[in-house]
Amino acid sequence: MRKKKSSSLKRNKQIFFLAGFPRAGNTLLTSILNQNPDICCTPNSITLEIMKDLFLLKKKDVFQNFPDEQSLNNVMNEVYNLYYKNWNYKYIIDRGPAGTIGNLMLLRKHFKQEIKIIFLVRPLLEVLASWMTWAQKTPDSFIRQATHNPTEACHTLMNKDGQIVKELLCMQNLLKPENKHMVHFVDYKEIVSKPGPTIKGIYKFLGIPSFKHRFIDLDQVVVNGMSYKDEGVLGKDMHTIHTKKLIKTTTDVSILPKEIIKQYGKIKFI
């Protein structure tokens, strides 16, 4: 369990980012990293959406009628400091697609720290198969609520505005020569099969002091007394992990329709 933290809030927090494909160990990695009382790896964060919405205000008539750009930029410069003001940690790892062209443009301009992004990868067909395996046993899943068959479900998951494609675009942008220094790729299977070296590599990339983590008796993700509210939103157990030990979730790619395997199996990552 977590060590008790002092009541005084940590100042001058370092903020990093966690991006990557869904069903690629995000929640599992969060649980492991959050054993360190100095680290808070967040659930899906709204901070990038806040930045985008503030930026889009510049297109509004009321702004264009009185374009006080400096004052709006002042607000954008402080988004991360203000959002995490009351989070009592030295290191925040904010989860979201920080490496997309638009998000990275905003971060470069308004985020006043060095940008470091952990990016989780997993073969795309395994990602889709993992979604479908979960949906099959989850009647209230958003996938079953919105689609009628596995083929439609997979195409919906691969929607151009969906999370998978957004993370693909994020990865492609981070692989550009001018951006590669910002990213540290982590393979899902290595979180499970080589957790010690994998976590050590993350600490080295972030440049923070090491910590002795455990890889058994894990905790479900609870941050600031809050946990994911999956039921009624995405579906039961969307972010529930196996806690006794590290287990690679079963992903039988053959459950996917043949046309899905043919269409999306050709997409390469790194």
Disulfide bonds with the S-S distance in Angstrom:
none
